[in-house]
Amino acid sequence: MKNLVAKICILFIFSAIIFGCSGNNELFKITDSFVESLYSTYESYGAFGSSEFSQTTSDGLYRVMPIGRLINVRIEKVVEDSEYEKLLSSLEKHYKNDTRVNQVYINRGGTIIIDCRRVE
């Protein structure tokens, strides 16, 4: 019986670690697919047709929408600015060494932009 309880505790701890650390994995998969497509499939998503390409994470927390060669990331609930700062930090770290991304920043509208414009 003690072994069973110990195994359940260990399983719970590993599950908490795995799921706790992967909070933005789905978001990163979506943004990565848009970044990749701008270098393989599309030259640009255009200014007005981008809503048809919009994707929302399965938990409904984030919405990602490409606009031209920019990728807009929005939190789909009312949050403090500090939540956008945390998300900005995560996205900056994720794209730090990706030469296809020029900059990740918070725009004047308060959402996050991943800038994939070509620099010549």
QUIFEN-V56654 format. One record per pair of residues at least 4 apart in sequence whose ideal C-beta (glycine too) atoms are under 6 Angstrom apart, sorted by the first residue. I is the first residue (numbers start at 1). J is the second residue. D is the distance in whole Angstrom. If there is no record, write none. Layout:
BEGIN
((I | J | D) (I | J | D))
END
This chain:
BEGIN
((15 | 19 | 6) (16 | 20 | 5) (24 | 28 | 5) (24 | 90 | 5) (26 | 57 | 5) (27 | 57 | 6) (27 | 62 | 5) (28 | 32 | 6) (28 | 94 | 6) (30 | 55 | 5) (30 | 64 | 5) (31 | 64 | 6) (31 | 71 | 6) (34 | 66 | 5) (34 | 71 | 5) (35 | 100 | 6) (35 | 116 | 6) (36 | 40 | 6) (37 | 41 | 4) (37 | 42 | 5) (38 | 42 | 6) (38 | 69 | 6) (38 | 116 | 5) (39 | 100 | 6) (44 | 68 | 5) (44 | 69 | 5) (45 | 50 | 5) (45 | 53 | 6) (45 | 66 | 4) (47 | 68 | 6) (50 | 65 | 6) (50 | 66 | 5) (50 | 67 | 5) (53 | 66 | 5) (54 | 65 | 4) (55 | 64 | 5) (56 | 60 | 6) (56 | 63 | 5) (57 | 61 | 6) (57 | 62 | 5) (60 | 76 | 6) (61 | 76 | 6) (63 | 74 | 5) (63 | 76 | 5) (64 | 73 | 5) (65 | 72 | 5) (66 | 71 | 5) (67 | 72 | 6) (69 | 116 | 5) (69 | 117 | 5) (70 | 113 | 5) (70 | 115 | 6) (71 | 114 | 4) (72 | 111 | 5) (72 | 113 | 6) (73 | 112 | 4) (74 | 111 | 4) (75 | 79 | 5) (79 | 83 | 4) (84 | 106 | 6) (88 | 106 | 6) (88 | 112 | 6) (91 | 104 | 5) (92 | 104 | 5) (95 | 101 | 4) (95 | 104 | 6) (100 | 116 | 6) (101 | 114 | 6) (101 | 116 | 6) (102 | 115 | 4) (103 | 115 | 4) (104 | 114 | 5) (105 | 113 | 6) (106 | 112 | 6) (107 | 111 | 6) (107 | 113 | 5))
END
